[in-house]
Amino acid sequence: MNDDRRPLAVFDLDGTLADSGHRQHFLEGSGRDWDAFFSAAPQDPLLTEGVSLLRAHAEECEVVYLTGRPERCRKDTLAWLASHGLPSGSVHMRRDGDRRPARRTKVETLERLARRREVRVLVDDDELVCDAAERAGFRVVRARWAVTAPSMKDAQEREGRT
């Protein structure tokens, strides 16, 4: 249902709804294999804590997915959402080649969304994204239910890849 009166609940994917732990090894060391990392995303299991929160918010809000995955992963991402029966919603992805930190790209998207609708909440596992969103005035739920490798955190901030 796309009801312009409903507030938005914005959810990250990796580390929030999708357990990317099985593919984080592709990011270890200096020879990071981004193609393999993203190619393995369709095998991500669900993170039940995040999905429960998503379903609860979907009762009152329109769901929006906001991910640092590059646009080239859209087909796999949409198939993953559908295969797990997650609520429908628009999916905002990083432009291919955009290497800015997620804390910048995601807050820019939140601000753009907020010009048209109330953004009730952002749920994300990236502490720097959460900090930046809170500074920008958004309500944040920090997804701390998944284990994130240091290599993944580095990739999120310094390499602008997730």
Secondary structure, DSSP 4 states (H G I P E B T S, - for coil): ---TTSPEEEE--BTTTB--GGGGGGGSSSS--HHHHHHTGGGPPB-HHHHHHHHHHHTTSEEEEEEEEEGGGHHHHHHHHHHTTPPPEEEEEEPTT--S-HHHHHHHHHHHHHTTS-EEEEEES-HHHHHHHHHTT--EEE--SS---HHHHHIIIII---
